Amino acid sequence: MARLKKPAFVYKGVRPLADIIAAPLGAACRKRGFATLDLVAHWPDIVGPAYADTTAPDQLTWPRRPKGLIEEETHEPAVLTVRCSGAAAMRLSLEAPLIIERINTFFGYRVVGRIRPLQLPPVKVGPKPRPKPAPLSPEAEAKVRTLAAGIADDGLKAAVERLGRAVAGDRR
């Protein structure tokens, strides 16, 4: 008897992007020593605004574990490698105990024992900042206002004016 092949793709309905991308991101994070995405995802919340823009967690290096059960007294925390700029590296090394305490408080147990600054530019994950619109000449501003003058709805009129300014100020 011939076995029926399972279809390559089965539509399961609409799913959130976080559910789809969790497995590949989790595998990439495990290669860098992170058991979960929590430290990477919540880094700005953990370290605060002073380090959020200039630092990023790079790798978590765990010491070799002895065979058998690990007791709390013998648990050795990991070394966290943090990518940061030169000035932030100096500041980070001075305030490392505070950052370590914040990380360990976030997780609820002693995860990080030492921070090793790595002077490389931090990799930023997230949306790129929007470009600022170019300043319009008074003639272009007047033309945008006259084109939107016939619209009665205030919200729609404001949106059309914003669109007109963006198109008129495009510098491509």
C-alpha positions as CSV (number, residue, x, y, z in Angstrom):
1,M,0.0,0.0,0.0
2,A,1.2,3.4,-0.8
3,R,1.4,5.9,2.1
4,L,-0.2,9.2,1.6
5,K,2.2,12.2,1.9
6,K,1.4,14.9,4.4
7,P,0.9,18.2,2.7
8,A,3.8,20.6,3.0
9,F,1.6,23.5,4.3
10,V,-1.6,23.4,6.2
11,Y,-3.5,26.7,6.6
12,K,-4.3,27.1,10.3
13,G,-5.9,30.5,10.1
14,V,-4.5,33.9,11.1
15,R,-1.8,33.7,13.7
16,P,0.2,36.5,15.4
17,L,3.6,37.2,14.1
18,A,5.1,36.5,17.5
19,D,3.9,32.9,17.3
20,I,5.4,32.4,13.9
21,I,8.8,33.9,14.5
22,A,9.3,32.7,18.1
23,A,10.9,29.4,17.1
24,P,13.6,30.9,14.8
25,L,14.4,33.7,17.2
26,G,14.5,31.3,20.1
27,A,17.1,29.2,18.3
28,A,19.2,32.2,17.4
29,C,19.1,33.4,21.1
30,R,20.0,30.0,22.4
31,K,23.2,30.1,20.2
32,R,24.2,33.3,22.0
33,G,23.5,31.7,25.4
34,F,20.1,33.2,26.1
35,A,17.6,30.7,27.3
36,T,14.7,33.0,26.4
37,L,14.2,36.3,24.5
38,D,13.3,38.1,27.8
39,L,16.7,39.8,28.4
40,V,17.0,40.9,24.8
41,A,13.4,42.0,24.5
42,H,13.2,43.9,27.8
43,W,16.7,45.3,27.8
44,P,15.6,49.0,27.7
45,D,13.2,48.4,30.6
46,I,15.9,46.6,32.6
47,V,18.8,49.1,32.2
48,G,16.8,52.3,32.0
49,P,17.0,55.2,29.6
50,A,20.6,55.9,30.4
51,Y,21.8,52.7,28.6
52,A,18.9,51.8,26.4
53,D,20.2,53.6,23.3
54,T,24.0,53.0,23.8
55,T,24.1,49.3,24.9
56,A,22.7,46.0,23.8
57,P,23.1,42.5,25.3
58,D,25.3,40.4,23.0
59,Q,26.0,37.0,24.6
60,L,25.5,35.2,27.9
61,T,28.4,32.8,28.7
62,W,27.6,30.1,31.2
63,P,30.4,28.3,33.1
64,R,30.7,24.5,32.8
65,R,28.4,22.7,35.1
66,P,29.5,19.8,37.3
67,K,27.7,16.5,36.7
68,G,24.6,15.8,38.8
69,L,22.2,18.2,40.5
70,I,23.2,21.8,41.0
71,E,22.5,23.2,44.4
72,E,21.9,26.8,45.1
73,E,25.3,27.3,46.8
74,T,27.2,25.8,43.9
75,H,25.3,27.7,41.2
76,E,27.6,30.0,39.2
77,P,26.1,32.9,37.4
78,A,26.8,33.7,33.8
79,V,29.0,36.4,32.2
80,L,27.0,38.9,30.2
81,T,28.7,40.4,27.2
82,V,27.2,43.8,26.4
83,R,27.8,45.7,23.1
84,C,28.3,49.4,23.8
85,S,30.1,52.5,22.5
86,G,33.4,53.6,24.0
87,A,31.9,56.2,26.5
88,A,29.1,53.9,27.5
89,A,31.6,51.1,28.1
90,M,33.4,53.1,30.7
91,R,30.2,54.2,32.4
92,L,28.9,50.6,32.2
93,S,32.0,49.2,33.9
94,L,31.6,51.7,36.7
95,E,27.9,51.0,37.2
96,A,28.1,47.2,36.5
97,P,26.9,46.1,40.0
98,L,23.7,48.2,39.7
99,I,23.0,46.7,36.2
100,I,23.7,43.2,37.4
101,E,21.3,43.7,40.3
102,R,18.6,45.0,38.0
103,I,19.0,42.0,35.6
104,N,18.9,39.5,38.5
105,T,15.9,41.3,40.0
106,F,14.1,41.0,36.7
107,F,14.7,37.3,36.5
108,G,14.2,36.6,40.2
109,Y,17.4,34.7,40.7
110,R,21.1,35.2,40.2
111,V,21.6,34.9,36.4
112,V,24.4,37.3,35.8
113,G,27.5,37.6,38.0
114,R,29.7,39.8,35.8
115,I,29.4,42.1,32.9
116,R,32.0,42.3,30.1
117,P,31.7,45.4,28.0
118,L,32.4,44.9,24.3
119,Q,33.2,48.1,22.4
120,L,31.2,47.6,19.3
121,P,28.2,49.6,18.1
122,P,25.0,48.1,19.6
123,V,22.7,46.5,17.1
124,K,19.4,48.3,17.1
125,V,16.2,46.3,16.6
126,G,13.1,48.2,15.9
127,P,11.6,50.7,13.5
128,K,13.9,53.2,11.9
129,P,13.1,56.8,12.7
130,R,10.9,58.6,10.3
131,P,12.6,61.2,8.1
132,K,11.7,64.8,8.9
133,P,9.8,66.5,6.1
134,A,11.6,69.1,4.2
135,P,10.6,72.7,4.8
136,L,8.1,74.0,2.3
137,S,8.3,77.3,0.5
138,P,5.4,79.7,1.2
139,E,4.1,79.2,-2.3
140,A,3.9,75.4,-1.8
141,E,2.3,75.8,1.6
142,A,-0.4,78.1,0.1
143,K,-1.0,75.6,-2.7
144,V,-1.5,72.8,-0.2
145,R,-4.0,74.9,1.8
146,T,-6.0,75.9,-1.2
147,L,-6.3,72.3,-2.5
148,A,-7.6,71.1,0.9
149,A,-9.9,74.2,1.4
150,G,-12.9,72.5,-0.1
151,I,-13.0,69.6,2.4
152,A,-15.7,70.1,5.1
153,D,-14.5,67.4,7.6
154,D,-11.7,68.9,9.8
155,G,-10.0,65.5,10.4
156,L,-9.9,64.6,6.7
157,K,-8.8,68.2,5.9
158,A,-5.8,67.9,8.3
159,A,-4.9,64.5,6.9
160,V,-5.0,65.8,3.3
161,E,-2.9,68.8,4.3
162,R,-0.3,66.5,6.0
163,L,-0.2,64.4,2.8
164,G,0.2,67.4,0.6
165,R,3.1,68.7,2.7
166,A,4.8,65.3,2.6
167,V,4.4,65.1,-1.2
168,A,5.5,68.7,-1.8
169,G,8.4,68.4,0.5
170,D,9.7,65.1,-0.9
171,R,13.4,65.5,-1.9
172,R,13.9,62.4,-4.1
